[in-house]
């Protein structure tokens, strides 16, 4: 196991009510020393994620655990039944008007190949020993603004968001891992997290894949977490107008 050299404690300063969680996808049993998820616990994979946040506890999920949605199918532990792949579920939920609309999603939504993952670890950030495959943040948009800004602070990258009205776990657990792209979603727009009340209605979820974790964590440690122009409308205009005035004076010396 290669131990991390990143300073995750910077996350303390974001003031989040729920701890960000590192996700790990392993074929073999990880040797991090974390216990198995309680075999009596039953929930969807997004509820399992929230359980890790609420209890601030790391654990390992596997085929031995009960899962009440499509989580095992998305992470590659098992495959979808034909009834799901044909789009039958979405129409009956009222999300789509015909199975063919729901079926389209299975052609494009990211999911890990069956048999490639046997263990999924959920590790709140204060317990992280090795850098995660995906680092997941959940909270109000204003508190997660520094996380998104940390991705563009030293790169100039733009923000993007992709999601569908079902299988939201794919978009914040699998899509970032398979594409290497940071993704953010509004859980209230997705049937499962909305219906299960996983997070508050004003929450967003930001998923950072392993390629971007060092950039985001290092930039959080370097950059100002709260910008002066965000403190009030008056401060915003005062700062912005002052910058424009200074630039106007500097341009006179060209």
Protein Blocks (a to p, Z undefined) as FASTA:
>chain_A
ZZdfbdfklmmmnopabdcddddddfbdcfehpacddfkbgcdfklmmmmmmmnopacdd
dfkbccfblmlmmnopaccdfklmnopmmmmnomagbfklmmmmmmmpccddehiacbdc
dddfklpfbdcfbdcddddfklmmmmmmmmmmmnopacdddddfehklmmmmmmmmmnop
acdddfklpmklmmnomaafkbccddddfklmmmmmmmmmmmcfbdfklmpmklmmmmmm
mmmmmmmmmmmmZZ
